[in-house]
Amino acid sequence: MQLIFGTHNQNKVEEITKILPSGYVIKSLTDLNFNTEIEESGTTLEENALIKATSIFNIFKKDCFADDSGLMVNALGGRPGVLSARYAGNQKIAKDNTDKLLSELKGVNDRRALFKTVIALILEGNKYLFEGVIKGEISTSPKGQYGFGYDPIFIPEKHELTFAQLTMHEKNKISHRARAFKKLVGFLKS
């Protein structure tokens, strides 16, 4: 089965490809030479995932899915949330985003946070949503060489290492995105 994944993020494509069972072929927007930016104008992760998936389905008329993820920090009232990728500006520079977040948490003891991913699937014209959440906390400084985005500062619950200190295989067992995609895969198998 072929599905279009509404992303240009090669890190996400690699992460998802590793957890999909055989028989599934993922085509990213890069694979399809689609370079138009889809504006994420929603106020929730669900809205943004649906906006992206619907736009892709309307263009290609093929089964597709898109995701949106956000980091919600308790002490910041849930920020950066839906603006996670653009927290420090529209240029979407991960280091700038993590630096801004760490700066805002300087001296703050409550570092609890959660990562959430919402996937919107359009299959045969029907829309489905799948959610994955993992709780954790924000470290005081970036640590690790793996992962992307906020991975160097997010320590998942019941772990001592950041996502960026875990291998992709270890992260894929527990991450918010992996949890959402496991629900998607379970749905596709049934």
Contacts in CASP RR format, 6 or more apart in sequence:
PFRMAT RR
TARGET T0000
AUTHOR 0000-0000-0000
METHOD contacts of the structure
MODEL  1
MQLIFGTHNQNKVEEITKILPSGYVIKSLTDLNFNTEIEESGTTLEENAL
IKATSIFNIFKKDCFADDSGLMVNALGGRPGVLSARYAGNQKIAKDNTDK
LLSELKGVNDRRALFKTVIALILEGNKYLFEGVIKGEISTSPKGQYGFGY
DPIFIPEKHELTFAQLTMHEKNKISHRARAFKKLVGFLKS
1 23 0 8 1.000
1 24 0 8 1.000
1 25 0 8 1.000
1 63 0 8 1.000
1 188 0 8 1.000
2 24 0 8 1.000
2 25 0 8 1.000
2 26 0 8 1.000
2 27 0 8 1.000
2 62 0 8 1.000
2 63 0 8 1.000
3 24 0 8 1.000
3 25 0 8 1.000
3 26 0 8 1.000
3 27 0 8 1.000
3 63 0 8 1.000
3 64 0 8 1.000
3 65 0 8 1.000
4 26 0 8 1.000
4 27 0 8 1.000
4 28 0 8 1.000
4 29 0 8 1.000
4 32 0 8 1.000
4 56 0 8 1.000
4 60 0 8 1.000
4 62 0 8 1.000
4 63 0 8 1.000
4 64 0 8 1.000
4 65 0 8 1.000
5 12 0 8 1.000
5 13 0 8 1.000
5 16 0 8 1.000
5 26 0 8 1.000
5 27 0 8 1.000
5 28 0 8 1.000
5 29 0 8 1.000
5 64 0 8 1.000
5 65 0 8 1.000
5 66 0 8 1.000
6 28 0 8 1.000
6 29 0 8 1.000
6 52 0 8 1.000
6 53 0 8 1.000
6 56 0 8 1.000
6 64 0 8 1.000
6 65 0 8 1.000
6 66 0 8 1.000
7 13 0 8 1.000
7 28 0 8 1.000
7 29 0 8 1.000
7 66 0 8 1.000
7 67 0 8 1.000
8 28 0 8 1.000
8 29 0 8 1.000
8 30 0 8 1.000
8 35 0 8 1.000
9 148 0 8 1.000
10 28 0 8 1.000
10 30 0 8 1.000
11 147 0 8 1.000
11 148 0 8 1.000
12 67 0 8 1.000
12 177 0 8 1.000
13 26 0 8 1.000
13 28 0 8 1.000
14 168 0 8 1.000
15 168 0 8 1.000
15 171 0 8 1.000
15 172 0 8 1.000
15 175 0 8 1.000
15 177 0 8 1.000
15 178 0 8 1.000
16 26 0 8 1.000
16 177 0 8 1.000
16 181 0 8 1.000
17 26 0 8 1.000
18 168 0 8 1.000
18 169 0 8 1.000
18 172 0 8 1.000
19 172 0 8 1.000
19 178 0 8 1.000
19 181 0 8 1.000
19 182 0 8 1.000
19 185 0 8 1.000
20 26 0 8 1.000
20 181 0 8 1.000
20 185 0 8 1.000
21 185 0 8 1.000
21 189 0 8 1.000
24 188 0 8 1.000
29 35 0 8 1.000
29 56 0 8 1.000
32 60 0 8 1.000
34 56 0 8 1.000
34 59 0 8 1.000
38 51 0 8 1.000
38 52 0 8 1.000
38 55 0 8 1.000
38 56 0 8 1.000
39 51 0 8 1.000
40 48 0 8 1.000
40 51 0 8 1.000
40 52 0 8 1.000
40 68 0 8 1.000
40 82 0 8 1.000
41 48 0 8 1.000
41 51 0 8 1.000
42 48 0 8 1.000
42 51 0 8 1.000
42 82 0 8 1.000
43 82 0 8 1.000
44 82 0 8 1.000
45 68 0 8 1.000
45 69 0 8 1.000
45 70 0 8 1.000
45 81 0 8 1.000
45 82 0 8 1.000
45 116 0 8 1.000
45 117 0 8 1.000
45 118 0 8 1.000
46 68 0 8 1.000
46 118 0 8 1.000
46 120 0 8 1.000
46 129 0 8 1.000
48 68 0 8 1.000
48 82 0 8 1.000
48 118 0 8 1.000
49 66 0 8 1.000
49 67 0 8 1.000
49 68 0 8 1.000
49 118 0 8 1.000
49 119 0 8 1.000
49 120 0 8 1.000
49 129 0 8 1.000
50 66 0 8 1.000
50 120 0 8 1.000
50 127 0 8 1.000
50 129 0 8 1.000
52 66 0 8 1.000
52 67 0 8 1.000
52 68 0 8 1.000
52 120 0 8 1.000
53 64 0 8 1.000
53 65 0 8 1.000
53 66 0 8 1.000
53 120 0 8 1.000
53 121 0 8 1.000
53 122 0 8 1.000
53 127 0 8 1.000
54 120 0 8 1.000
54 122 0 8 1.000
54 127 0 8 1.000
56 64 0 8 1.000
56 66 0 8 1.000
56 122 0 8 1.000
57 63 0 8 1.000
57 64 0 8 1.000
57 122 0 8 1.000
57 125 0 8 1.000
63 121 0 8 1.000
63 122 0 8 1.000
63 123 0 8 1.000
63 124 0 8 1.000
64 121 0 8 1.000
64 122 0 8 1.000
65 119 0 8 1.000
65 120 0 8 1.000
65 121 0 8 1.000
65 122 0 8 1.000
65 184 0 8 1.000
66 119 0 8 1.000
66 120 0 8 1.000
67 117 0 8 1.000
67 118 0 8 1.000
67 119 0 8 1.000
67 120 0 8 1.000
67 177 0 8 1.000
67 180 0 8 1.000
68 82 0 8 1.000
68 117 0 8 1.000
68 118 0 8 1.000
69 84 0 8 1.000
69 115 0 8 1.000
69 116 0 8 1.000
69 117 0 8 1.000
69 118 0 8 1.000
69 176 0 8 1.000
69 177 0 8 1.000
70 80 0 8 1.000
70 81 0 8 1.000
70 82 0 8 1.000
70 84 0 8 1.000
70 115 0 8 1.000
70 116 0 8 1.000
70 117 0 8 1.000
71 80 0 8 1.000
71 81 0 8 1.000
71 84 0 8 1.000
71 101 0 8 1.000
71 113 0 8 1.000
71 114 0 8 1.000
71 115 0 8 1.000
71 150 0 8 1.000
71 154 0 8 1.000
72 78 0 8 1.000
72 79 0 8 1.000
72 80 0 8 1.000
72 81 0 8 1.000
72 113 0 8 1.000
72 114 0 8 1.000
72 115 0 8 1.000
72 116 0 8 1.000
73 79 0 8 1.000
73 80 0 8 1.000
73 101 0 8 1.000
73 105 0 8 1.000
73 111 0 8 1.000
73 112 0 8 1.000
73 113 0 8 1.000
73 138 0 8 1.000
74 110 0 8 1.000
74 112 0 8 1.000
74 113 0 8 1.000
75 105 0 8 1.000
75 108 0 8 1.000
75 110 0 8 1.000
75 111 0 8 1.000
75 112 0 8 1.000
76 101 0 8 1.000
76 104 0 8 1.000
76 105 0 8 1.000
79 87 0 8 1.000
80 87 0 8 1.000
80 97 0 8 1.000
80 101 0 8 1.000
84 97 0 8 1.000
84 150 0 8 1.000
85 92 0 8 1.000
85 97 0 8 1.000
86 92 0 8 1.000
86 97 0 8 1.000
87 96 0 8 1.000
87 97 0 8 1.000
87 100 0 8 1.000
87 101 0 8 1.000
88 96 0 8 1.000
88 97 0 8 1.000
88 99 0 8 1.000
88 100 0 8 1.000
89 96 0 8 1.000
94 148 0 8 1.000
94 149 0 8 1.000
94 150 0 8 1.000
97 149 0 8 1.000
97 150 0 8 1.000
98 142 0 8 1.000
98 149 0 8 1.000
98 150 0 8 1.000
98 152 0 8 1.000
98 153 0 8 1.000
101 138 0 8 1.000
101 150 0 8 1.000
101 153 0 8 1.000
102 138 0 8 1.000
102 140 0 8 1.000
102 141 0 8 1.000
102 142 0 8 1.000
102 153 0 8 1.000
105 111 0 8 1.000
105 138 0 8 1.000
111 137 0 8 1.000
111 138 0 8 1.000
111 139 0 8 1.000
111 140 0 8 1.000
112 135 0 8 1.000
112 136 0 8 1.000
112 137 0 8 1.000
113 135 0 8 1.000
113 136 0 8 1.000
113 137 0 8 1.000
113 138 0 8 1.000
113 154 0 8 1.000
114 133 0 8 1.000
114 134 0 8 1.000
114 135 0 8 1.000
114 136 0 8 1.000
114 176 0 8 1.000
115 133 0 8 1.000
115 134 0 8 1.000
115 136 0 8 1.000
115 150 0 8 1.000
115 154 0 8 1.000
115 175 0 8 1.000
115 176 0 8 1.000
116 131 0 8 1.000
116 132 0 8 1.000
116 133 0 8 1.000
116 176 0 8 1.000
117 131 0 8 1.000
117 132 0 8 1.000
117 133 0 8 1.000
117 176 0 8 1.000
117 177 0 8 1.000
117 179 0 8 1.000
117 180 0 8 1.000
117 181 0 8 1.000
118 129 0 8 1.000
118 130 0 8 1.000
118 131 0 8 1.000
118 132 0 8 1.000
118 180 0 8 1.000
119 129 0 8 1.000
119 130 0 8 1.000
119 131 0 8 1.000
119 180 0 8 1.000
119 181 0 8 1.000
119 183 0 8 1.000
119 184 0 8 1.000
120 127 0 8 1.000
120 128 0 8 1.000
120 129 0 8 1.000
121 127 0 8 1.000
121 128 0 8 1.000
121 129 0 8 1.000
121 130 0 8 1.000
121 184 0 8 1.000
121 187 0 8 1.000
122 128 0 8 1.000
123 188 0 8 1.000
128 187 0 8 1.000
130 180 0 8 1.000
130 181 0 8 1.000
130 183 0 8 1.000
130 184 0 8 1.000
130 187 0 8 1.000
131 180 0 8 1.000
131 183 0 8 1.000
132 176 0 8 1.000
132 177 0 8 1.000
132 179 0 8 1.000
132 180 0 8 1.000
132 183 0 8 1.000
133 176 0 8 1.000
133 179 0 8 1.000
134 156 0 8 1.000
134 157 0 8 1.000
134 174 0 8 1.000
134 175 0 8 1.000
134 176 0 8 1.000
134 179 0 8 1.000
135 156 0 8 1.000
135 157 0 8 1.000
136 154 0 8 1.000
136 155 0 8 1.000
136 156 0 8 1.000
136 157 0 8 1.000
137 154 0 8 1.000
137 155 0 8 1.000
137 157 0 8 1.000
138 153 0 8 1.000
138 154 0 8 1.000
138 155 0 8 1.000
139 152 0 8 1.000
139 153 0 8 1.000
139 154 0 8 1.000
139 155 0 8 1.000
139 162 0 8 1.000
141 153 0 8 1.000
142 152 0 8 1.000
142 153 0 8 1.000
142 162 0 8 1.000
142 164 0 8 1.000
143 152 0 8 1.000
143 153 0 8 1.000
143 161 0 8 1.000
143 162 0 8 1.000
143 164 0 8 1.000
143 165 0 8 1.000
144 151 0 8 1.000
144 152 0 8 1.000
144 161 0 8 1.000
144 162 0 8 1.000
144 164 0 8 1.000
144 165 0 8 1.000
145 164 0 8 1.000
145 165 0 8 1.000
146 163 0 8 1.000
146 164 0 8 1.000
146 165 0 8 1.000
146 166 0 8 1.000
146 167 0 8 1.000
146 168 0 8 1.000
146 171 0 8 1.000
147 163 0 8 1.000
147 164 0 8 1.000
147 168 0 8 1.000
147 171 0 8 1.000
150 163 0 8 1.000
151 162 0 8 1.000
151 163 0 8 1.000
151 164 0 8 1.000
151 171 0 8 1.000
152 162 0 8 1.000
152 163 0 8 1.000
152 164 0 8 1.000
153 162 0 8 1.000
154 162 0 8 1.000
154 163 0 8 1.000
155 161 0 8 1.000
155 162 0 8 1.000
155 163 0 8 1.000
156 163 0 8 1.000
156 174 0 8 1.000
156 175 0 8 1.000
159 166 0 8 1.000
159 174 0 8 1.000
163 171 0 8 1.000
163 175 0 8 1.000
171 178 0 8 1.000
172 178 0 8 1.000
END
